[in-house]
Amino acid sequence: MERILVMNLGSTSSKIAVYEDDKELFTQTLRHSQEEMAQFDDVLDQFEFRNAKIREALAEHEIPAESITVACSRGGNICACPHGAIGIDQAMIDYLTRPEDTAKHASLLGSMVAYDFAKEYGSLACIYDAIGTDEKQPIARVSGVPELPHFTVGHTLNTRAMAINCAEKMGKSFDECTFIVAHLGGGSSIRLYKNGVNIDSVNDDEGNFTPERGGGVGAKSLIDLCYSGKYTAKEAMKLIHGNGGLKAHLGTTDAIAIEKMIEEGDEYAKIVYEAMAYNVGKDIAKLSAVVCGKVDKIILTGGISYSKMITNKVTEMVEFIAPVEVMPGEFEMEALAAGALRVAQGQEELQDFAEIKASSVDRISIVPGVAPGTVPAR
């Protein structure tokens, strides 16, 4: 029997669950207030706090920490990688916590907690469907700036889980379907899955904005702002990754509070909120062109998809392409647990981080074997 701890850490919450094989023992979302988070200057500063909260929750549910045989996390900003399970080791932790990564994602803290369990109790530690999963086809990588090829990063775990679930409900194999999946939360990911592979995507720094992300902005204006002397590099990054979107416009990331503002007649809140949905619709339509509009389903998921205002607007814009399936929330915890169990039982390979890192240049290059920004000899 495997006792599996799964963790999906976000900017203001720590979602955890414990399974015995495929049976859920408990699941809990630990909410962290803005006041609690304000004491930390950096994501890495939160490790001891988050680790303690997770262990406290285990104790409250009378689950000894030493009984955990597998600790599985959503991951962090690792190098470009395939989907599936990757073992957590010190090399991965060093990479996740590298100083040059100025946009560290809170999910990396789950990897650190999992590795802490591995060191202390000998648990198997892994990430699954990491946010660095990148299977984008070569033509989709090309930008007009050779040093800046397009890449995929974000919500692989939930978008794949929802797509697989949707295929099952349709009575089809995921590998024979074409889906566009829009994960709408504090951050967003819009993914195009064709025959089981995520061939193209729109990241939340390229297109739609979110409750806390600025989305795609004018490159020239952004360059001017960065060199204006008004902001440090860290402050400028925070403008578009943490303090952007609804938070920048309306002072809150709370969709329920914003909808109340709209109901009370706040016209500015109304247009900003609708603009968020409007940009999601545009990005979905953009990805549909890649497959000539031949899409089986468009799936709206993530926490924001609980909002009828948002989903109705997006559906109105894109249902001419394909039927829209609204699947609020996520199946991320179940997907993490199922993946971890398959690895523990030997049904799925545990991939090695060192091997992935050694070959990741090929995955992020336009031409395999050629580093980004270089021109192959002709």
C-alpha positions as CSV (number, residue, x, y, z in Angstrom):
1,M,0.0,0.0,0.0
2,E,1.2,3.5,-0.9
3,R,0.4,6.5,1.3
4,I,0.6,9.5,-1.1
5,L,0.9,13.2,-0.1
6,V,0.0,15.5,-3.0
7,M,0.6,19.2,-3.0
8,N,-0.5,22.0,-5.3
9,L,0.8,25.3,-3.9
10,G,-0.5,28.6,-5.3
11,S,0.2,32.2,-4.5
12,T,-2.3,32.4,-1.6
13,S,-3.2,28.8,-0.9
14,S,-1.7,25.4,-0.2
15,K,-3.9,22.6,-1.5
16,I,-2.9,19.2,0.0
17,A,-4.4,15.7,0.0
18,V,-3.4,12.3,1.2
19,Y,-4.4,9.1,-0.5
20,E,-3.9,5.4,0.3
21,D,-3.4,4.0,-3.2
22,D,-6.4,5.4,-5.0
23,K,-8.5,6.1,-1.9
24,E,-8.6,9.7,-0.7
25,L,-8.1,10.0,3.0
26,F,-8.6,13.8,3.1
27,T,-8.2,16.9,1.1
28,Q,-7.8,20.4,2.4
29,T,-7.0,23.9,1.1
30,L,-5.0,25.9,3.5
31,R,-5.8,29.6,2.8
32,H,-3.1,32.2,3.4
33,S,-4.2,35.7,4.0
34,Q,-2.6,38.7,2.3
35,E,-1.4,39.8,5.7
36,E,0.4,36.4,6.2
37,M,1.9,36.6,2.8
38,A,3.0,40.3,3.3
39,Q,5.7,39.2,5.7
40,F,7.6,37.5,3.0
41,D,9.7,39.4,0.4
42,D,10.2,36.5,-1.8
43,V,8.6,33.1,-2.6
44,L,11.6,31.2,-1.2
45,D,11.1,33.0,2.1
46,Q,7.8,31.1,2.5
47,F,9.3,27.6,2.7
48,E,9.4,27.1,6.4
49,F,5.9,28.7,6.8
50,R,4.4,26.4,4.1
51,N,6.2,23.3,5.3
52,A,5.0,23.8,8.9
53,K,1.4,24.4,7.8
54,I,1.4,21.2,5.7
55,R,2.8,19.1,8.6
56,E,0.3,20.7,11.0
57,A,-2.6,19.7,8.7
58,L,-1.2,16.1,8.5
59,A,-1.1,16.0,12.3
60,E,-4.7,17.4,12.6
61,H,-5.8,14.5,10.4
62,E,-3.8,12.0,12.5
63,I,-1.5,11.1,9.7
64,P,2.1,10.6,10.8
65,A,4.5,12.4,8.5
66,E,6.8,9.3,8.5
67,S,3.9,7.2,7.0
68,I,4.1,9.1,3.7
69,T,5.7,6.8,1.1
70,V,5.3,9.2,-1.9
71,A,5.3,13.0,-1.9
72,C,4.2,14.5,-5.2
73,S,4.0,18.1,-6.1
74,R,2.8,20.2,-9.0
75,G,6.3,21.4,-9.5
76,G,7.8,24.8,-10.4
77,N,9.6,26.6,-13.1
78,I,11.9,23.8,-14.2
79,C,13.5,23.6,-17.7
80,A,11.3,22.6,-20.7
81,C,10.3,19.0,-20.1
82,P,7.8,16.4,-21.3
83,H,4.6,15.6,-19.3
84,G,4.6,12.9,-16.7
85,A,6.6,12.2,-13.5
86,I,10.1,13.6,-12.7
87,G,12.1,12.6,-9.6
88,I,13.0,15.5,-7.2
89,D,16.6,15.6,-6.2
90,Q,19.0,18.3,-5.0
91,A,19.9,19.3,-8.6
92,M,16.2,20.0,-9.3
93,I,15.9,22.1,-6.1
94,D,19.0,24.1,-7.0
95,Y,17.5,24.8,-10.5
96,L,14.1,25.7,-9.1
97,T,15.6,28.2,-6.6
98,R,18.2,29.7,-9.0
99,P,18.6,33.5,-8.4
100,E,18.2,34.4,-12.1
101,D,14.6,33.2,-12.1
102,T,12.9,36.5,-11.1
103,A,9.4,35.1,-11.5
104,K,9.4,32.2,-9.1
105,H,6.1,30.3,-8.9
106,A,4.8,29.3,-5.5
107,S,4.4,25.7,-6.8
108,L,8.2,25.2,-6.4
109,L,7.6,25.3,-2.7
110,G,5.7,22.0,-3.0
111,S,8.8,20.4,-4.6
112,M,10.9,21.7,-1.7
113,V,8.4,20.2,0.8
114,A,8.4,16.9,-1.1
115,Y,12.2,16.7,-1.1
116,D,12.2,17.5,2.6
117,F,10.0,14.4,3.2
118,A,12.4,12.4,1.0
119,K,15.4,13.4,3.0
120,E,13.8,12.9,6.4
121,Y,11.7,9.8,5.8
122,G,12.9,8.2,2.5
123,S,9.7,9.0,0.7
124,L,9.7,8.8,-3.1
125,A,9.5,12.5,-4.2
126,C,8.4,13.6,-7.6
127,I,6.6,16.3,-9.6
128,Y,3.9,15.5,-12.1
129,D,2.9,17.4,-15.3
130,A,5.1,20.3,-14.2
131,I,4.4,23.9,-15.2
132,G,7.6,23.7,-17.4
133,T,6.0,21.0,-19.6
134,D,6.7,22.1,-23.2
135,E,5.6,20.0,-26.2
136,K,5.1,23.0,-28.5
137,Q,5.6,22.2,-32.2
138,P,8.6,23.9,-33.9
139,I,6.7,26.3,-36.1
140,A,4.9,27.6,-33.0
141,R,8.2,28.5,-31.4
142,V,9.3,31.1,-33.9
143,S,9.1,34.7,-32.9
144,G,10.4,37.8,-34.7
145,V,13.2,38.0,-32.1
146,P,15.5,34.9,-32.5
147,E,16.7,35.2,-28.9
148,L,13.0,35.0,-27.7
149,P,11.4,31.9,-29.1
150,H,7.9,31.1,-27.8
151,F,7.6,28.4,-25.2
152,T,4.9,26.8,-23.1
153,V,4.6,27.2,-19.3
154,G,1.8,27.0,-16.8
155,H,-1.1,24.7,-16.0
156,T,-0.3,21.4,-17.7
157,L,-1.6,19.4,-14.8
158,N,-5.1,20.7,-14.8
159,T,-5.5,21.3,-18.6
160,R,-4.4,17.7,-19.4
161,A,-6.6,16.3,-16.5
162,M,-9.7,18.2,-17.8
163,A,-9.0,17.2,-21.4
164,I,-8.6,13.5,-20.5
165,N,-11.8,13.7,-18.4
166,C,-13.7,15.4,-21.2
167,A,-12.6,12.8,-23.7
168,E,-13.8,10.0,-21.4
169,K,-17.2,11.6,-21.1
170,M,-17.3,11.8,-24.9
171,G,-16.5,8.1,-25.1
172,K,-13.2,8.8,-26.9
173,S,-9.5,8.4,-26.3
174,F,-7.7,11.6,-25.4
175,D,-5.2,10.7,-28.1
176,E,-7.8,11.0,-30.8
177,C,-9.3,14.3,-29.8
178,T,-8.5,18.0,-30.4
179,F,-9.3,20.3,-27.5
180,I,-8.6,23.9,-26.6
181,V,-8.5,24.2,-22.8
182,A,-8.5,27.5,-21.0
183,H,-7.4,27.4,-17.4
184,L,-8.6,30.6,-15.8
185,G,-7.3,31.3,-12.3
186,G,-4.9,33.7,-10.6
187,G,-2.8,32.9,-13.7
188,S,-4.0,31.5,-17.0
189,S,-3.0,28.9,-19.6
190,I,-4.7,28.4,-22.9
191,R,-3.7,25.1,-24.5
192,L,-4.3,23.4,-27.8
193,Y,-4.1,19.6,-27.5
194,K,-4.1,17.5,-30.6
195,N,-3.8,13.7,-30.5
196,G,-2.7,13.9,-26.8
197,V,0.1,16.5,-27.4
198,N,0.1,20.1,-26.4
199,I,1.2,21.5,-29.8
200,D,0.6,25.2,-29.1
201,S,-0.4,27.5,-26.3
202,V,-0.9,31.1,-25.1
203,N,0.9,31.9,-21.8
204,D,-0.5,34.6,-19.5
205,D,2.3,37.0,-20.4
206,E,1.5,36.8,-24.1
207,G,-2.3,37.3,-24.3
208,N,-5.2,37.5,-21.8
209,F,-4.7,39.2,-18.4
210,T,-5.9,37.5,-15.2
211,P,-6.8,38.6,-11.6
212,E,-3.1,39.2,-10.9
213,R,-1.2,39.0,-14.2
214,G,-0.8,41.8,-16.7
215,G,-1.1,39.7,-19.9
216,G,0.3,40.7,-23.2
217,V,1.3,44.4,-23.4
218,G,3.0,46.5,-26.1
219,A,6.7,45.5,-26.2
220,K,8.0,49.0,-27.0
221,S,6.0,50.5,-24.2
222,L,7.2,47.8,-21.8
223,I,10.8,48.4,-22.8
224,D,10.4,52.2,-22.3
225,L,8.9,51.5,-18.8
226,C,11.7,49.1,-17.8
227,Y,14.3,51.7,-18.7
228,S,12.5,54.7,-17.3
229,G,14.3,54.5,-14.0
230,K,11.0,54.3,-12.2
231,Y,11.2,50.6,-11.4
232,T,13.8,48.0,-10.5
233,A,13.8,44.8,-12.5
234,K,12.0,43.0,-9.6
235,E,9.4,45.8,-9.3
236,A,8.8,45.8,-13.1
237,M,8.3,42.0,-13.0
238,K,5.8,42.4,-10.2
239,L,3.8,44.9,-12.3
240,I,3.0,42.1,-14.8
241,H,3.3,39.0,-12.5
242,G,1.6,39.5,-9.2
243,N,0.3,43.1,-9.2
244,G,-1.2,43.2,-12.7
245,G,-4.6,42.4,-14.1
246,L,-7.7,42.9,-12.0
247,K,-5.6,43.8,-9.0
248,A,-3.9,46.7,-10.8
249,H,-7.2,48.0,-12.1
250,L,-9.6,47.4,-9.2
251,G,-7.4,46.8,-6.2
252,T,-8.6,43.2,-5.7
253,T,-8.3,39.7,-7.2
254,D,-11.6,38.6,-5.7
255,A,-14.0,37.9,-8.6
256,I,-17.0,37.7,-6.2
257,A,-16.2,41.2,-4.8
258,I,-15.8,42.6,-8.4
259,E,-19.1,41.1,-9.5
260,K,-20.7,42.8,-6.6
261,M,-19.1,46.1,-7.6
262,I,-20.6,45.6,-11.1
263,E,-24.0,44.8,-9.7
264,E,-23.8,48.1,-7.7
265,G,-23.3,50.0,-10.9
266,D,-19.5,50.3,-11.2
267,E,-19.0,50.8,-14.9
268,Y,-15.2,50.8,-14.8
269,A,-15.2,47.4,-13.0
270,K,-17.7,46.1,-15.6
271,I,-15.6,47.0,-18.6
272,V,-12.3,45.7,-17.0
273,Y,-14.0,42.4,-16.0
274,E,-15.5,41.9,-19.4
275,A,-12.2,42.8,-21.0
276,M,-10.6,39.8,-19.2
277,A,-13.2,37.5,-20.7
278,Y,-12.9,39.2,-24.1
279,N,-9.1,38.5,-24.3
280,V,-9.6,34.9,-23.3
281,G,-12.1,34.5,-26.2
282,K,-9.6,36.1,-28.6
283,D,-6.8,33.8,-27.5
284,I,-9.0,30.7,-27.9
285,A,-10.0,31.8,-31.4
286,K,-6.3,32.4,-32.2
287,L,-5.4,28.8,-31.3
288,S,-8.3,27.4,-33.3
289,A,-6.7,28.7,-36.5
290,V,-3.8,26.3,-35.9
291,V,-6.0,23.3,-36.6
292,C,-8.2,25.1,-39.2
293,G,-11.1,25.3,-36.7
294,K,-11.3,21.5,-36.4
295,V,-11.8,21.4,-32.6
296,D,-13.8,18.8,-30.8
297,K,-14.4,20.8,-27.6
298,I,-13.4,24.1,-26.0
299,I,-13.0,23.6,-22.2
300,L,-13.2,26.4,-19.6
301,T,-11.7,25.4,-16.3
302,G,-10.0,26.9,-13.2
303,G,-11.4,28.9,-10.4
304,I,-12.5,31.9,-12.5
305,S,-14.7,29.5,-14.6
306,Y,-17.1,29.4,-11.7
307,S,-18.1,33.0,-12.8
308,K,-21.1,32.9,-15.1
309,M,-20.3,36.5,-16.2
310,I,-16.9,35.3,-17.5
311,T,-17.9,31.9,-19.0
312,N,-21.1,33.3,-20.7
313,K,-19.0,36.0,-22.4
314,V,-16.3,33.6,-23.6
315,T,-18.9,31.1,-24.8
316,E,-20.7,33.8,-26.7
317,M,-17.5,34.6,-28.5
318,V,-16.2,31.1,-29.3
319,E,-19.0,28.6,-29.6
320,F,-19.0,29.1,-33.4
321,I,-15.8,27.2,-33.3
322,A,-16.8,24.2,-31.2
323,P,-19.1,23.2,-28.3
324,V,-18.0,24.8,-25.0
325,E,-17.7,22.6,-21.9
326,V,-17.5,24.5,-18.6
327,M,-15.6,22.4,-16.0
328,P,-15.1,24.7,-13.0
329,G,-12.3,24.2,-10.6
330,E,-9.7,21.5,-11.2
331,F,-8.9,17.8,-11.0
332,E,-5.3,18.6,-10.2
333,M,-5.2,16.7,-6.9
334,E,-6.7,13.6,-8.3
335,A,-4.3,13.8,-11.3
336,L,-1.3,14.2,-9.1
337,A,-2.3,11.2,-6.9
338,A,-3.1,9.0,-9.9
339,G,0.3,9.8,-11.5
340,A,2.2,9.3,-8.3
341,L,0.5,5.9,-7.8
342,R,1.3,4.7,-11.3
343,V,5.0,5.6,-10.7
344,A,5.1,3.9,-7.2
345,Q,3.6,0.8,-8.7
346,G,6.0,0.7,-11.7
347,Q,3.3,1.4,-14.3
348,E,4.9,4.7,-15.3
349,E,8.5,5.7,-15.6
350,L,10.0,8.1,-13.2
351,Q,12.0,10.5,-15.4
352,D,15.4,11.7,-14.4
353,F,15.8,15.5,-14.0
354,A,19.5,15.5,-15.0
355,E,18.7,13.8,-18.3
356,I,15.8,16.2,-19.0
357,K,18.0,19.2,-18.2
358,A,20.8,18.0,-20.5
359,S,18.4,17.7,-23.4
360,S,16.2,20.7,-22.7
361,V,18.0,23.0,-25.1
362,D,16.6,20.9,-28.0
363,R,13.1,21.4,-26.6
364,I,13.3,25.2,-26.4
365,S,15.1,25.7,-29.7
366,I,13.4,26.4,-33.0
367,V,15.6,23.8,-34.6
368,P,16.6,20.7,-32.6
369,G,20.2,20.9,-31.6
370,V,20.5,24.6,-32.2
371,A,20.5,27.0,-29.2
372,P,17.8,29.8,-29.1
373,G,19.0,32.9,-30.9
374,T,21.6,31.3,-33.1
375,V,21.3,30.8,-36.8
376,P,22.2,27.4,-38.2
377,A,24.8,27.3,-41.0
378,R,23.4,27.1,-44.5
